[in-house]
């Protein structure tokens, strides 16, 4: 577990230094996996249609519902590695 957490933290740092900015769908996936890994399942009400960014983030995070923190961390690490 400690090794996964350390690798996850390294991937978070690496995500800020990617050679190219990922497209919006990839950015949403990165956000959703990070939130699932650090905060668990999404809670609260879905933002209204006037908050399109908030709504997209909420929906992306909600797709990860039920994933364990470890699974989300590993998926995040794999995704960041694929973008390097």
C-alpha positions in Angstrom: 0.0 0.0 0.0 2.8 2.4 0.9 4.5 1.8 -2.4 1.3 2.4 -4.3 0.7 5.7 -2.5 4.3 6.8 -3.1 4.0 5.9 -6.8 0.6 7.7 -6.9 2.1 10.9 -5.4 5.0 10.7 -8.0 2.4 10.4 -10.8 0.5 13.4 -9.4 3.7 15.4 -9.5 4.5 14.1 -13.0 1.0 15.1 -14.2 1.9 18.7 -13.7 4.9 18.4 -16.0 3.6 16.5 -19.0 5.2 17.4 -22.3 1.8 18.1 -24.0 -1.4 19.3 -22.4 -3.9 16.4 -22.6 -7.3 16.9 -24.3 -10.3 17.7 -22.2 -11.6 14.2 -22.0 -8.3 12.9 -20.7 -8.1 15.8 -18.3 -11.6 14.8 -17.0 -10.4 11.2 -16.6 -7.3 12.4 -14.7 -9.5 14.5 -12.4 -12.0 11.7 -11.8 -9.3 9.1 -11.0 -7.6 11.5 -8.6 -10.8 12.4 -6.8 -11.8 8.7 -6.5 -8.4 7.8 -5.2 -8.3 10.6 -2.6 -11.9 11.2 -1.7 -13.8 8.1 -2.6 -17.2 8.0 -4.3 -18.7 11.3 -5.5 -21.3 12.8 -3.1 -23.7 15.7 -3.3 -26.0 17.0 -6.0 -25.1 17.1 -9.6 -24.4 20.7 -10.7 -27.1 22.3 -12.9 -26.8 22.7 -16.6 -25.5 26.2 -16.3 -22.3 24.9 -14.7 -21.1 22.9 -17.6 -17.5 22.4 -16.2 -18.7 21.4 -12.8 -21.3 19.1 -14.3 -18.6 17.4 -16.6 -16.3 16.9 -13.6 -19.1 15.5 -11.5 -20.2 13.1 -14.3 -16.6 11.9 -14.9 -16.1 11.3 -11.1 -19.5 9.5 -10.9 -18.3 7.1 -13.6 -15.6 5.9 -11.1 -18.2 5.1 -8.4 -17.5 1.8 -6.7 -13.8 1.7 -7.6 -11.5 1.2 -4.6 -8.9 3.9 -3.8 -6.1 1.4 -4.8 -7.7 0.7 -8.1 -8.2 4.4 -8.9 -4.6 5.1 -7.9 -3.3 2.4 -10.2 -5.5 3.6 -13.0 -4.2 7.1 -12.5 -0.6 6.0 -12.5 -1.1 4.0 -15.7 -2.8 6.9 -17.4 -0.1 9.4 -16.5 2.6 6.9 -17.6 0.8 6.6 -21.0 0.9 10.4 -21.4 4.6 10.8 -20.8 
